[in-house]
């Protein structure tokens, strides 16, 4: 019996010993025993620069569409796309045949009116004869002009029928594009010819009416005065005709680059048909809008920084215009910024980022933004005290993308953790590593 009790006790003792040998206790390391590698930076004193940033696009300093003042057919285009042109250089010319003929007719009418004036001054009888001659002359002019109108009407009718037939054949695939274009051009020329003939007829009728009035006045012994008026009228008509001829040669209104060539040789154009577009690209402008708050930071002459991502460049520019009236469509104030572009590297519609404004120059307590930790709407930093990281709540002020003003919680010279915060708890030991950034 004693032997059995001894064996049972021995087994129990062995079991306890075995259990103690096989069960490992977990090792718990307290916060004080942990060591976390971190990087730190000093709290500094300095100024912080507040710069507003807006996005815009480049545009030419000036852009114009150039159209002729008279209608006609383009005879020659003297410029090409991208060409630099000085103000006053010839851009294109119109066919001057009809305009030159109008000048000749006006010159003849003017010379005739001068001759009539001399004759009128030599005597009333002689003036009456001359007035009668003018009436006959303009009667003949009306007849000739009416014949010209009839001929042009027939030409237009023929050209219209030819265009219609050719278009039908073209639709059926029986004639090439070139033939259709030829008859279309002929139709346009016939339309211009009829318009010119009708204008000549109206002018002839007007001259005829004036001639009859001159004759009546001459018979009333007012021939000299009437003829002087006729001279004045003829001179004005000549000046207008000469002006129309000059307008057939179109010159550049500004110095700049040819941005678009709309027309082509042989095309019929008029005052509503731009033939060439030009742009002055030195300087270029940024037209943008700023908020009411941003408006207080700029004025005409303010320097701004312009970043051009496409060219990877930053340039200095100046504000050249600030509107005092808000654009209600965007609820902002229009602003223009001028950028020198002597090498013409900057192009229209390039996207730019404009930064302007500056801080007050007041000394502030500053930390790097990356030192901040936010939890439940509050802001903290880990401040280095001896070899421990102490969690400190801070009150912040002005901020930029890189720096944050600290109003309460830190002082200049304190060291704060800028890398490794995610591994920290309040009071943990740290190993300060060299800041490689």
C-alpha positions as CSV (number, residue, x, y, z in Angstrom):
1,X,0.0,0.0,0.0
2,X,2.8,2.4,0.9
3,X,4.6,1.4,-2.3
4,X,1.6,2.3,-4.4
5,X,1.2,5.7,-2.8
6,X,4.9,6.4,-3.4
7,X,4.5,5.4,-7.1
8,X,1.5,7.7,-7.5
9,X,3.3,10.7,-5.9
10,X,6.3,10.1,-8.2
11,X,4.1,10.1,-11.3
12,X,2.4,13.3,-10.3
13,X,5.7,15.0,-9.6
14,X,7.0,13.9,-13.0
15,X,3.9,15.2,-14.8
16,X,4.3,18.6,-13.1
17,X,7.9,18.8,-14.0
18,X,7.2,17.8,-17.6
19,X,4.5,20.4,-17.9
20,X,6.8,23.1,-16.6
21,X,9.5,22.2,-19.1
22,X,7.2,22.2,-22.2
23,X,5.2,25.4,-21.5
24,X,7.0,28.6,-22.6
25,X,5.9,31.9,-21.0
26,X,5.5,34.9,-23.5
27,X,8.1,37.7,-23.2
28,X,6.3,41.1,-22.9
29,X,8.4,44.1,-23.7
30,X,7.2,47.4,-22.1
31,X,7.2,50.8,-23.9
32,X,10.3,51.8,-22.0
33,X,12.2,48.7,-23.3
34,X,11.2,49.4,-27.0
35,X,13.6,51.4,-29.2
36,X,12.2,52.9,-32.4
37,X,14.4,54.4,-35.1
38,X,13.3,57.9,-36.2
39,X,14.5,61.0,-37.9
40,X,14.1,64.5,-36.4
41,X,14.3,68.2,-37.3
42,X,14.5,71.3,-35.2
43,X,11.7,73.7,-34.7
44,X,12.8,77.0,-36.4
45,X,11.9,80.6,-36.4
46,X,11.3,82.4,-39.7
47,X,8.9,83.9,-42.2
48,X,6.3,81.9,-44.1
49,X,5.4,82.8,-47.7
50,X,1.8,82.6,-48.7
51,X,1.4,82.3,-52.4
52,X,-1.9,81.9,-54.2
53,X,-1.8,79.7,-57.2
54,X,-4.1,79.9,-60.2
55,X,-4.1,78.1,-63.5
56,X,-4.6,79.7,-66.9
57,X,-3.6,79.6,-70.6
58,X,-1.3,81.7,-72.7
59,X,-2.8,83.9,-75.4
60,X,-1.3,86.3,-77.9
61,X,-0.8,89.9,-76.9
62,X,-3.0,90.8,-79.9
63,X,-4.7,88.7,-82.5
64,X,-6.5,90.0,-85.7
65,X,-8.4,88.6,-88.6
66,X,-7.5,90.4,-91.8
67,X,-10.2,90.9,-94.4
68,X,-10.3,93.1,-97.6
69,X,-12.3,96.3,-97.5
70,X,-13.6,95.6,-101.0
71,X,-15.0,92.4,-102.6
72,X,-13.0,90.7,-105.3
73,X,-10.9,87.7,-106.4
74,X,-7.7,86.9,-104.6
75,X,-4.8,87.4,-107.1
76,X,-1.9,86.5,-104.8
77,X,-1.2,85.6,-101.2
78,X,2.2,86.8,-100.2
79,X,2.6,85.1,-96.8
80,X,2.6,81.6,-95.4
81,X,1.6,79.9,-92.1
82,X,4.1,80.8,-89.3
83,X,5.8,83.6,-91.2
84,X,6.9,86.6,-89.2
85,X,5.5,89.8,-90.8
86,X,6.3,93.5,-90.1
87,X,3.4,96.0,-89.9
88,X,2.7,97.4,-93.4
89,X,4.0,94.4,-95.3
90,X,1.7,93.1,-98.1
91,X,-0.3,90.1,-97.0
92,X,-2.4,89.6,-100.2
93,X,-3.7,91.4,-103.2
94,X,-7.0,91.2,-105.1
95,X,-7.6,91.3,-108.9
96,X,-7.4,95.0,-109.7
97,X,-8.7,95.0,-113.3
98,X,-12.3,96.3,-112.5
99,X,-11.1,98.7,-109.9
100,X,-8.4,100.1,-112.2
101,X,-11.1,100.7,-114.9
102,X,-13.3,102.5,-112.3
103,X,-10.4,104.8,-111.5
104,X,-9.9,105.5,-115.2
105,X,-13.6,106.3,-115.6
106,X,-13.6,108.5,-112.6
107,X,-10.5,110.3,-113.8
108,X,-12.2,110.9,-117.2
109,X,-15.3,112.2,-115.4
110,X,-13.2,114.5,-113.3
111,X,-11.3,115.9,-116.2
112,X,-14.5,116.4,-118.0
113,X,-16.0,118.3,-115.1
114,X,-12.9,120.5,-115.0
115,X,-13.3,121.3,-118.6
116,X,-17.0,122.0,-118.1
117,X,-16.1,124.4,-115.4
118,X,-13.7,126.4,-117.7
119,X,-16.3,126.5,-120.4
120,X,-19.0,127.6,-117.9
121,X,-16.7,130.4,-116.7
122,X,-16.3,131.6,-120.4
123,X,-20.0,132.3,-120.8
124,X,-23.5,131.2,-120.0
125,X,-24.2,130.2,-123.6
126,X,-21.1,128.1,-123.8
127,X,-22.0,126.5,-120.4
128,X,-25.4,125.6,-121.6
129,X,-23.9,123.8,-124.6
130,X,-21.6,121.9,-122.4
131,X,-24.4,120.9,-120.0
132,X,-26.4,119.6,-123.0
133,X,-23.4,117.7,-124.1
134,X,-23.1,116.1,-120.7
135,X,-26.7,115.1,-120.8
136,X,-26.2,113.4,-124.1
137,X,-22.9,111.8,-123.0
138,X,-24.6,110.3,-119.9
139,X,-27.6,109.2,-122.0
140,X,-25.1,107.2,-124.0
141,X,-23.5,106.0,-120.8
142,X,-26.8,104.8,-119.6
143,X,-27.4,103.0,-122.8
144,X,-24.0,101.4,-122.7
145,X,-24.4,100.5,-119.1
146,X,-27.8,99.0,-119.7
147,X,-26.4,96.9,-122.5
148,X,-23.6,95.8,-120.2
149,X,-26.2,94.8,-117.6
150,X,-28.2,92.8,-120.2
151,X,-25.0,91.0,-121.3
152,X,-24.0,90.2,-117.7
153,X,-27.5,89.0,-116.9
154,X,-27.3,86.6,-119.9
155,X,-23.8,85.5,-118.8
156,X,-25.1,84.9,-115.3
157,X,-28.0,82.9,-116.6
158,X,-25.7,80.8,-118.8
159,X,-23.3,80.3,-116.0
160,X,-26.1,79.3,-113.6
161,X,-27.4,76.7,-116.1
162,X,-23.9,75.4,-116.7
163,X,-23.3,75.1,-113.0
164,X,-26.6,73.2,-112.5
165,X,-25.9,70.8,-115.4
166,X,-22.3,70.2,-114.3
167,X,-23.4,69.6,-110.7
168,X,-25.9,67.0,-111.9
169,X,-23.3,65.3,-114.0
170,X,-20.8,65.5,-111.1
171,X,-23.4,63.9,-108.8
172,X,-23.8,61.1,-111.3
173,X,-20.0,60.8,-111.5
174,X,-19.8,61.9,-115.1
175,X,-17.5,64.9,-114.6
176,X,-14.5,65.4,-112.3
177,X,-14.2,67.8,-109.4
178,X,-12.0,70.2,-111.4
179,X,-14.8,70.7,-113.9
180,X,-17.3,71.4,-111.2
181,X,-14.9,73.9,-109.5
182,X,-14.3,75.6,-112.9
183,X,-18.0,76.2,-113.5
184,X,-18.5,77.3,-109.9
185,X,-15.8,79.9,-110.3
186,X,-17.3,81.0,-113.6
187,X,-20.7,81.5,-111.8
188,X,-19.1,83.6,-109.1
189,X,-17.3,85.7,-111.7
190,X,-20.6,86.2,-113.5
191,X,-22.3,87.3,-110.3
192,X,-19.5,89.8,-109.7
193,X,-19.6,91.0,-113.3
194,X,-23.4,91.6,-113.0
195,X,-23.0,93.5,-109.7
196,X,-20.3,95.7,-111.3
197,X,-22.4,96.4,-114.3
198,X,-25.4,97.2,-112.2
199,X,-23.3,99.6,-110.2
200,X,-22.0,101.3,-113.4
201,X,-25.6,101.7,-114.5
202,X,-26.7,103.3,-111.3
203,X,-23.7,105.6,-111.5
204,X,-24.6,106.5,-115.1
205,X,-28.2,107.2,-114.1
206,X,-26.9,109.4,-111.2
207,X,-24.6,111.2,-113.5
208,X,-27.3,111.7,-116.1
209,X,-29.6,113.2,-113.4
210,X,-26.9,115.5,-112.3
211,X,-26.2,116.5,-115.9
212,X,-29.9,117.4,-116.4
213,X,-29.8,119.5,-113.2
214,X,-26.6,121.2,-114.4
215,X,-28.3,122.0,-117.7
216,X,-31.3,123.5,-116.0
217,X,-29.1,125.6,-113.7
218,X,-27.0,126.7,-116.7
219,X,-30.2,127.9,-118.4
220,X,-30.9,129.9,-115.3
221,X,-27.5,131.5,-115.5
222,X,-26.2,129.4,-112.6
223,X,-23.9,127.3,-114.8
224,X,-20.7,128.2,-113.1
225,X,-21.9,127.3,-109.7
226,X,-23.4,124.0,-110.9
227,X,-20.3,123.1,-112.8
228,X,-18.2,123.7,-109.7
229,X,-20.4,121.4,-107.8
230,X,-20.0,118.9,-110.6
231,X,-16.2,119.2,-110.2
232,X,-16.4,118.5,-106.5
233,X,-18.6,115.5,-107.1
234,X,-16.3,114.1,-109.7
235,X,-13.3,114.7,-107.5
236,X,-14.9,112.8,-104.6
237,X,-15.8,110.0,-107.0
238,X,-12.2,109.8,-108.2
239,X,-10.9,109.8,-104.6
240,X,-13.3,106.9,-103.8
241,X,-12.3,104.9,-106.8
242,X,-8.6,105.5,-106.0
243,X,-9.2,104.4,-102.4
244,X,-10.9,101.2,-103.6
245,X,-7.9,100.4,-105.8
246,X,-5.5,101.0,-102.9
247,X,-7.7,98.7,-100.8
248,X,-7.1,95.9,-103.2
249,X,-3.6,95.6,-101.7
250,X,-4.0,94.4,-98.1
251,X,-1.1,95.0,-95.7
252,X,-0.4,93.7,-92.2
253,X,-2.1,95.9,-89.5
254,X,0.3,94.7,-86.8
255,X,3.8,93.2,-86.5
256,X,3.4,89.5,-85.7
257,X,3.2,85.9,-86.9
258,X,0.7,84.6,-89.5
259,X,-1.4,82.1,-87.5
260,X,-3.9,81.0,-90.1
261,X,-4.2,81.4,-93.9
262,X,-7.9,81.1,-94.6
263,X,-8.0,82.1,-98.3
264,X,-6.4,80.8,-101.5
265,X,-5.6,82.2,-104.9
266,X,-8.7,82.7,-107.1
267,X,-11.1,82.7,-104.2
268,X,-13.9,85.3,-104.1
269,X,-13.7,87.3,-100.8
270,X,-15.2,90.3,-99.2
271,X,-15.2,92.4,-96.1
272,X,-16.8,89.6,-94.1
273,X,-14.3,87.0,-95.3
274,X,-11.0,86.8,-93.3
275,X,-8.1,85.8,-95.5
276,X,-5.2,85.9,-93.0
277,X,-5.1,85.8,-89.2
278,X,-2.2,87.3,-87.3
279,X,-1.0,87.2,-83.7
280,X,1.5,89.3,-81.8
281,X,3.4,86.8,-79.6
282,X,5.9,89.0,-77.8
283,X,4.8,89.4,-75.1
284,X,2.2,86.8,-74.4
285,X,-0.6,87.2,-71.9
286,X,-2.2,85.1,-69.2
287,X,-5.9,85.9,-68.9
288,X,-7.3,84.5,-65.7
289,X,-9.6,85.2,-62.8
290,X,-8.8,85.6,-59.1
291,X,-11.0,85.5,-56.0
292,X,-11.8,88.5,-53.8
293,X,-9.2,87.4,-51.3
294,X,-6.5,86.8,-53.9
295,X,-7.2,90.2,-55.4
296,X,-6.0,92.0,-52.3
297,X,-2.5,90.5,-52.9
298,X,-1.9,91.9,-56.4
299,X,-2.0,95.1,-58.3
300,X,-0.9,96.4,-61.7
301,X,2.9,96.0,-61.7
302,X,3.0,93.2,-59.2
303,X,5.7,90.5,-59.9
304,X,4.4,87.0,-60.3
305,X,5.9,83.6,-60.9
306,X,4.7,81.6,-63.9
307,X,5.3,77.9,-64.2
308,X,5.0,76.3,-67.6
309,X,4.8,72.5,-67.1
310,X,5.1,71.7,-70.8
311,X,8.5,73.4,-71.0
312,X,9.5,72.6,-67.4
313,X,10.2,76.3,-66.9
314,X,9.5,79.0,-64.4
315,X,9.5,82.7,-65.5
316,X,9.0,86.0,-63.8
317,X,6.2,88.2,-65.2
318,X,4.1,91.3,-64.3
319,X,0.5,92.0,-63.7
320,X,-0.6,94.4,-66.5
321,X,-4.3,94.7,-65.9
322,X,-6.7,94.1,-63.0
323,X,-10.5,94.6,-63.4
324,X,-12.2,96.4,-60.6
325,X,-15.5,94.7,-61.5
326,X,-16.3,91.1,-60.8
327,X,-17.1,88.7,-63.6
328,X,-20.5,87.4,-62.2
329,X,-20.3,84.3,-64.4
330,X,-17.3,82.9,-62.5
331,X,-17.6,85.1,-59.4
332,X,-14.1,86.3,-59.8
333,X,-12.1,89.4,-61.0
334,X,-10.4,89.2,-64.5
335,X,-6.6,89.7,-64.4
336,X,-4.0,89.9,-67.2
337,X,-0.4,89.0,-66.8
338,X,2.3,89.8,-69.4
339,X,5.3,87.5,-70.1
340,X,8.2,88.5,-72.3
341,X,8.6,86.1,-75.3
342,X,11.4,87.4,-77.4
343,X,12.5,84.0,-78.6
344,X,8.8,83.0,-79.4
345,X,9.2,79.8,-77.4
346,X,5.9,80.3,-75.6
347,X,2.8,79.3,-77.6
348,X,-0.8,80.2,-77.4
349,X,-3.0,77.9,-75.2
350,X,-0.1,76.5,-73.2
351,X,-1.3,75.7,-69.7
352,X,0.5,77.7,-67.0
353,X,0.4,78.0,-63.2
354,X,0.6,81.5,-61.8
355,X,1.8,82.1,-58.2
356,X,1.6,85.5,-56.5
357,X,1.4,87.1,-53.1
358,X,3.8,87.0,-50.1
359,X,3.8,86.7,-46.3
360,X,3.9,89.6,-43.8
361,X,7.6,89.1,-42.9
362,X,6.7,88.4,-39.2
363,X,8.9,85.9,-37.4
364,X,7.0,82.6,-36.8
365,X,7.6,79.3,-35.0
366,X,7.8,76.8,-37.9
367,X,7.9,73.0,-38.3
368,X,7.9,70.8,-41.3
369,X,4.4,69.8,-42.3
370,X,5.5,66.1,-42.3
371,X,6.0,66.3,-38.5
372,X,2.2,66.7,-37.9
373,X,0.1,63.8,-36.7
374,X,-3.7,64.2,-36.8
375,X,-6.1,62.2,-34.5
376,X,-9.8,62.8,-33.9
377,X,-9.6,66.3,-35.2
378,X,-6.6,67.3,-33.1
379,X,-3.0,67.8,-34.1
380,X,0.1,66.4,-32.4
381,X,3.8,66.1,-32.9
382,X,6.3,63.8,-31.2
383,X,8.9,65.9,-29.4
384,X,12.3,64.5,-28.6
385,X,13.1,64.7,-24.9
386,X,16.5,63.1,-24.1
387,X,16.1,59.7,-25.8
388,X,12.2,59.5,-25.7
389,X,9.4,60.7,-28.0
390,X,6.8,62.6,-26.1
391,X,3.4,63.2,-27.7
392,X,2.6,66.9,-27.6
393,X,-0.7,68.5,-28.8
394,X,-0.1,71.7,-30.8
395,X,-2.1,74.7,-32.1
396,X,-1.3,75.6,-35.7
397,X,-1.6,78.8,-37.7
398,X,-0.5,79.7,-41.2
399,X,0.3,76.8,-43.5
400,X,1.9,76.0,-46.8
401,X,2.6,72.7,-48.6
402,X,5.9,72.5,-46.8
403,X,5.7,74.4,-43.5
404,X,3.2,74.9,-40.7
405,X,3.2,77.7,-38.1
406,X,3.0,76.5,-34.4
407,X,1.2,78.9,-32.1
408,X,1.2,76.8,-29.0
409,X,3.0,73.6,-27.9
410,X,6.5,74.0,-29.1
411,X,9.4,76.5,-29.0
412,X,12.2,77.2,-31.4
413,X,15.1,74.7,-31.0
414,X,12.8,71.8,-29.9
415,X,13.4,68.7,-31.9
416,X,10.4,66.9,-33.5
417,X,10.1,63.5,-35.2
418,X,9.6,63.9,-39.0
419,X,9.9,60.2,-40.0
420,X,8.8,57.1,-38.1
421,X,5.8,58.6,-36.3
422,X,3.5,55.7,-37.2
423,X,5.6,53.4,-34.9
424,X,5.5,55.7,-31.9
425,X,3.6,55.8,-28.7
426,X,3.9,58.5,-26.1
427,X,7.1,58.0,-24.1
428,X,8.7,55.3,-26.2
429,X,12.5,55.2,-26.5
430,X,13.9,56.2,-29.9
431,X,17.1,55.9,-31.8
432,X,17.7,59.1,-33.8
433,X,18.9,58.3,-37.3
434,X,20.7,60.6,-39.7
435,X,18.3,62.6,-41.8
436,X,19.2,61.7,-45.4
437,X,16.7,64.2,-46.9
